[in-house]
Amino acid sequence: MDTDVHTRAPRYFWVVWIEKTRMSDMMVAFGLLSLADLLATVRMMPLGIREGNAIADAALHAYGTPGFIAYKLLMVGVILSLVAVIDRRRPLTARTVLLAAIGLMGIITLRHLGIMLVLAQHFGLLVL
């Protein structure tokens, strides 16, 4: 009788999906969502929308828009670098962390879209 069947921990569908997804694809997805966040934030700032991240907001006030952009790009680089380092020893952990970051950036991007739709409707650019 095969004893491995009884000693293995159950595997959930998302573990298989995370393991099979290429790390480079996940990194690109995170980078694109971060870029969307950056562009939306810069576009909405003249309309009175503030940056939600307190550290990024401080960088914006201290160094202006170029400093804000540099800070945001630096943070994306730091996050992707840390995930790459974690991936060397714990690939599943690195992919899980990156998937969580993608999910968070996806929520932030959807929030930006909602704000932009409200602003467009407020300024008469969108009629619903």
Long-range contacts (C-beta under 8 A, 24 or more apart in sequence): 15-92, 18-92, 18-95, 18-96, 18-99, 19-91, 19-92, 19-95, 21-95, 23-83, 23-84, 23-87, 23-91, 23-94, 23-95, 23-98, 26-95, 26-98, 26-99, 26-102, 27-80, 27-83, 27-98, 29-102, 30-76, 30-79, 30-80, 30-98, 30-101, 30-102, 30-105, 31-76, 31-80, 33-102, 33-105, 33-106, 33-108, 33-109, 34-72, 34-76, 34-105, 36-105, 36-109, 36-112, 37-72, 37-105, 37-108, 37-109, 37-112, 38-69, 38-72, 38-73, 40-109, 40-112, 40-113, 40-116, 41-112, 42-68, 42-69, 43-116, 44-112, 44-115, 44-116, 44-119, 47-119, 49-115, 49-119, 52-108
